[in-house]
Amino acid sequence: MSEFTLADLERIVATRAAASADESWTAKLVAAGQPKAAKKLGEEAVETVIAAIEGDRAALVSESADLLYHLMVVLKIGGVDLSDIMNELERRTGQSGIAEKASRTK
């Protein structure tokens, strides 16, 4: 069995986004637009933080999965490919976090 990746999730989100909103939660979320999808992403982020603070490993795993899924939906709606994010992460890892933060325009 091969390892499931974020690229796999990106492909699934893209496929489901093209389905009927009556048949797919992803399509329904995409049809509702970026404000709804981003709000849902924020809710999942808060739930992930709460699970981390509480030290609930099972909830942290579950909420993190929800968070990544909703992030992929927000990226899909925004027209941002996962490869764009990975390229940015690769660029940032070429220097220390302190230097990277100092290089950002405020």
N, C-alpha and C positions, 0 to 999 in steps of 0.2 A: 504494500500500500504506500502510495507516495504521500509526502507531507503536504497538508493543506496550507496555502499561502494567502497573503493579502491580495496578490494578483488573481488568485482563484476567486476570492470574494468580490473583487472588482468586476470580473467577468460575469459572475452570477447577478450582481446588482444591475449591471448593464442589460442583461437579458431580461430580468424581471421588470425593470423600469419600462421596457417596451411592451409589456403585457397589458391586458385590460386591468383597469383599476378595480374592477369587480372581482378579479381573480388573484390579485397580488398586492400584498401590503406595500411592497416597494413601489409599485406603480401608483398606488393610492397616495403614498407619501410624496412621490415626485410630482404628481398632478396637483397636490396641495401647494406646492411651491417651496422656495427656499426658506421663507420665514418659518413655516411649520416644521420643515426638516431640521432647521438650525435650532429651533426651540426644543425639539425632541433630542437632538444631540446634546444640548445643554443639560437637559433633565438626566440623560444617561451619564454625563460627566459628573454631576452631583452625586448620583447613586453610586458611581464608582469610587468617588472620594469617601463617601460614608462607609462603604464596605472596607476600604483600606484603613480608615481611622479605627474602625471597630475590630480590625484584625480578623474579619470573616473571610477566610480564603475562598470558600465555595462561592460566596456572593461576589467576591472580587473577580473571580474567573468569569462568572456569569455576566456581571455588569460590564466588565471589560469587553466581552464579546458583543454585547449590545452597543457599547460605545464605538467600537471599531466598525460595526455594521452601519450605524447611523452616520459616522464620519464618511464612510464610502458613499452613502446616499447624498450627503451634502456636497462632496467632491463631484459626484456625477452631475448633480444639478448645476453646480458652478462651472462645469466644463474643465475641471482639473483632473488630469490623469495621475494615477499613483506614481508613474515614472517621474513626474515633475517633483513630487514630494521626495522620492528616493534620491533624485539628483540633488535636491537642496540639502538633504541630510548628508549625502556624501561630501558635498562642498563644505559643509560645516564641520565635519569630522576631521578635516585636514588641518584644523587649528584647535587650540584649547577653547573651552567654553567661555572662559573669561575674555579671551581675545575676540571671539566671535561676537559676543554681546557688545563689546566696546566698538566694534566696526559697524554696528547697525545705526542707521539714521533714526533719529528720534522724532 
